[in-house]
């Protein structure tokens, strides 16, 4: 179905009911507000008083890992290190076809929960070769009518410890992968981690592409690669083109140093992605009490003007066995872990999965407004608070103006009061 309008929907921050006009895969205009529902013609989608938002944006996921629990031993310790060990052994025998099937399943699941844009990291280390990238690239072609998917060449085992990964990153970029990834804290010593980051920027310059690195994914306050990332971003002129994912160690820095690092990230125009479920699950494992929550300093980063987003990260894999591909769950966890339950913070938390996340992945103004792409989610609830509290499936998901997923839920949303 390709509706010409969405009638009787609610907008964040605006009273009444509205009609959204669609044309050629874009938002053509907005009419309203109305005090009462208007009739829905056959070519219209009736929101029945429900909220319409931009399609959700999963700014950090690993589709090559999705649904791989049955391929690896159980992670008995629940730690990041054990997960990496299990995955290192398993990935050497995983085929492109297997990866394609699992990635497609994950994409379809995420879309059914309202996600329309995804950024996936894909392991291109020597043990994985290019098989996993080949599988996820094929899954992207399979689902091109459902969503937008960009891919990051991720050297899971390092660039110094695993020098063959440097050429694999190049080959992946030539094959259609979009961004350069990295993981400097996996290297043996800080010197190698800093050299790792230099290689990431060298590769990005070679292909004139953006960067998204896993960085400081640890509770260790001595892990300070994000400072080097910011300095290199400024030195290389890559401001606005770099994303720092996880950044967990920032939460363990003393207040003075943390403030300095946040100021530096803002100066470098680096975006930050937090992954609430996975970071809560993996971090703090070696603490007694009190236990650290593991997320980065989201509220402080937002207040400093640093673009921030949430990611699902993992879906039923050795790193996180509980992931479901429902991005609203990550928003729900973020609200709890970062104490974002006030009205203004709730709005920020949701935006980290849609509007703000769109900025992080380079979509610019990912909003419901005339001229914007009609990548939308129509929800069976009327307010932001209800959406985060209930986390329902959307009534409909639109990609380029076409309905690509629908829910059978028929109950009417609340009044919006």
N, C-alpha and C positions, 0 to 999 in steps of 0.2 A: 504493500500500500504506500502511496505517495500523497499524503494529504495536502490540500491547498491551504489549510489553516488548522490551528489548534484553538478550540473555543473553550470558554469557561475555566480558564486556568488562573492560578494565583502567581504573583511575582513576589520575590523577596523584597521587602522594604516598601511595598506599595499596597494600598488597600484595594478592595473590590476584585471583580472578575475581569479578565482580559481576553482578547482574541489576538492570536499570533498569526500573521499572514506569511505563507511560505511560497517561494517561487524559485525554480531552478536550483534547488539544493541550498538555498540561502533564506535568511529571514528578510522578508520584504517589508514588513511593517507591524506595528502594534496598534490595536484599537482598544479603547476603554478609558477609564474603568466603568464597569456596569454594576448596578446594585443587585441584579437578579440574573440567573442563567439565561442565555440566549439559545434559540433552537440550533441544533447541529445539523447542517446539511449532509448528504451522503458522502461528500468528498472531504468532510472535516473529521478531525479527531477530537472527541469530547473529553476534556480533562476532568469534568465533574467536580470542579472546585479544587483540584489538586495542584500542587506546586510544579512548576516547570523550571528546570535548571539546565545549564550546559551539561552535555554528557560528561560523566566523570572521567578524570585523567589519572591513570595509574602511572606515576612517574618513576617507578622502580619495581621491576619484576624480573624473575628468571624463568622464562618459558622453557628453556632447555632442561631445567630441573623439575618442572611441574609434574606431579603425580609419579615421582620416581621412588617412592617409599619401598615398593615391592622389588626394586632393583638393587637395594643396598641393605646391609645389616642394620639392625636397630641401633640408634644413637643412645646408648645406655646412660652416658654421662649428661647428655643434653647440651654439650658444649660445642662451640664453633670449631674447635680443633678436631674433635672426633668426627664432626660432620664433614670437614674438609678431607680427612683421611679416607672416610668411606667413599666420598664422591670421587676422589682421585683414583681409587681402584676401579670403581664401577664405570666411569666414563670412557675408559679405554675400550670397552666392549659394547658400547651403545651405538646403535646404527642411526643413520640419518632418518630412515623411515620410522623408527620407533620415536625419535625426537619429534618428528613432524606430527605424528598422531597425538602425542601428549600435549604438545604446544597448541595444536588446534583445539583440543578439548578445553584447555585452560582459557584460550581466547574466547571461545563460545560461552563458557561459564561467566567470565568477566562481563561480557556484553549483556548477558541475561540479567546481571545485577546493576546495569546502568553505565558501565564503562564504555567509552567510545574512542579513547585515545590511550595507547600504552607505550611505554618505553621499556624494552627488555634488554638486559645484559645477557650475552651469550659467550660461554666459555670457549676460548680459542687457544688454550694452552697446548703444549706439545702432546700431552696424553689424549686430549680431545681432538686434536687436529682441526679440520674444518667440517667434520661430520655434523656436529651439533648446530653450527651456523647454517649449514646446508638444510638441515631439517627445519629450523625455525624460519629461514627464508621461504621455504616451500609452504609452511603454514601461513605465512603472511600472504602469499599469493592465494591460498585457499580461502582466506577470510577477508580479502581486500574490499568486499562489498559490505562488510560488517563494521569495520573500524579502521582507524589509522594506527599503524604500528611502526615505531622506529627502533632500530637495533644498535646496541653498543658492543663493540669487540672487546671482550673482557679477558685479560690474561690472568686467569684465576691463580696460577702458581707463580706469578711474578714475571718480571722481564730480565732480571739479573740472575735469579736462581734458575730460570727457564728461558735462556736466550733464544731458543727456537720460536718462542711465542712472538717475538718482534716481527718476524716475517709472516707469521700466521695472522697478526693484526693487519698487516699490509694486504695480504690475500683476501681477508674477510672484507676489507673496505672496497677492494676492487670488485668483489662479488655482489655488492649491494648493501652491506652493513653501513650504518650511517655515522656513528660516532666512535671516538677512541675512548676506551676505558682504562682503568688501572687499579692497583691495590698495593700501594707502597709499603704498608705495614706488614705485608707478607714476606718481605725481604729479610735477610739474615741480620743485617746491621743498619743503623740509621744512614750511614753513607750510601749504601746500596738503595735504600728507600728514596733518598733524594735524587740519585741518578735515575731511578725508575721514573720519577716524575719528569725529569728532563727528557727522557725518551718519549714519554707520553706527549709532551708538547712538540717534540721533533716530528712525531708521526702526525699529529694534528696539523702542523704547518705543511707537511709534505702533501697532505690531502685536502687542506683548507677546510677542516671540519671541526665540529665542536667536541667537547670533552665531558665525560661523566665518570668520576673515579670513586670507588669505595675508599674511604679514608678514615683513619683513626677509629676503626670499628673495634674498640677495646675500652675497658674501664681505666686503663693505665694512664695516669696524668702526664707521664713522660712522653707519650706518643703525641707528637706535635707536627705531623706532616701537613696539616691543613694550613699552617703558617707558610710553609714552603710553597704550597699550592697557590696561595694568594699572591705571594711575592713573584712567583714565576708568571702568573696570569698578568700581572702588571708589567713585568719586564718584557714579556713576549707580545704584549698588546692584544691579549685574548679576553679583555674585559667583556662581560655579558655573554660569554660563550662557554663557560665552565660551570659544571655542577659538582658539588661535593655531597656524596651519599653517606649516610650514617652519622659521621662526625660525633660519635658517642663520647670520646675522651673529653670533648669540650665541657661536658657536664661535670667532669672531675677536676678541672682546673680551678685554682683559687680565683676569687672574684675579680681581682685586679687584672690578672692575666687573661681571663675569659673575656673581659670587657675589651681589652686590647685586640684580641683575636677577632671578635665580632666586628669591631670597627674596621679592621683590615679586610674582612670578608665583604663588608659593605663597600669599601673603597674599590675593591677588585670586581665588584658587581658579580660575585659568585652566588649561585643559587644553592640551596641546601634541601636535601630530601631526607626525611626521617621515616623509619619503617617500624611503627609502634609495636605490632605483634611480635615480630622477630627480635627487635631490640630488647623488649621486655623479657622475652623468652631466653635469649642468649646471654645478655649482660648481667652483671651482678652475681654470676655463678660462683665466684671465688670469695665473695663477701660473707662475713658472718652477719651480724646485725649492728646498725641499720644496713639494709641492702640498697644499693643504688638502682634506680629504675632503668638506666641504660639509654634513655633517649637523650638527644642533644638538647640544647637550651632553646627550645622552639619560641617561647614567648619573647625572650630577649632578642632573638634574631629578627622576629617579626617587628618588634618595636624599633629596631635599628634600620628597618627598611630592606632587610635581606629577603629576597623571594624564597618562599618555602613551600614544600609540597609533601604529601604523604605517599607511601608506596605499599603495596601488598608484599613485595619482596619474594616470598616463598609460598608455594601451594603444595602441601603434602609431599615434602621432600626431607632429606636427612637434617637439614638446617632447621626446619619448622614443620612438624607433622600436622598442625592444626589449621593451616591456611585453607580458605575456601574460595578465594577469588572474589569476595564481596568487599569492595573498597570501603563501603560505609562502616564495616566493622573496624577498619583501621582508624577512621575518624572517631568512632565511639571510644576506642582505646586511647587515642590521643587526648581526647577531652578529659578522661580520667587521669592519665599519667601526668599531664601537664597542667591540671587544674584550670581547664578552659570552659567551665560550665556557665559563666556569665553570658548574657545575650550577645555582647560584642565579640567575646572570645568564641562562642559557639559559631557565629557567622564566619570568623576567621578559620576555624577548624574545617568547616564545610568547604570554604573557598580553597583550602589546601588540597582538596580533592577535585576541584573544578577550575574556578577562575584563576586563582594564584598558581595552581599546578600547570595550567595552560601557558602561563608566562614562563615557568621553569622549562618546559619542553619546547619553547620557541613558537607557541601559537599566538603570541601577542595578547590581544583582548579576547579571551575565550569567554564571551558573555552572550546573554540572550538580548540581542539588540539588532536593529535594522542593518543589513549588510553583512552580518556575521554568518558563518556556515551554519546550516541547520543540523548541527550535531547536538541533540537534545535528549533529556530524560524527563518523562512525565510521571509524576509520583502520585500514589493514592493517599497522600497526606497533605495538609495545608500549610505547615510551618516548618522552619528549619529545626526547631527543637523536636517536633514529632518525627521528622525524617531521621535525625540522629538517634533518637530514643528507640524507635520501632525498627528501623533499618529494613523496610519492606523491599520486595522486588518492585521495579518500576512498572507502571501501567503500560508504558511503551518506551522504546528507545529508538531514536531516529539517527541515521547516519546519512549525511548529505541529503536530508529531506525525506529519506525513505524509512519506513518502519522496519527495523531489523530484529526486534524482539518485542514480545508482548506478554503480559501477565493476565491470568484469568481472574484476578481479584476484582470483585465488583462492588464492594462496600464503598460508601461515600466518605470522603474525608471530613474532618471537622470544619467548623465555621471559619477557622483562621484567627479567631479572637485570642 
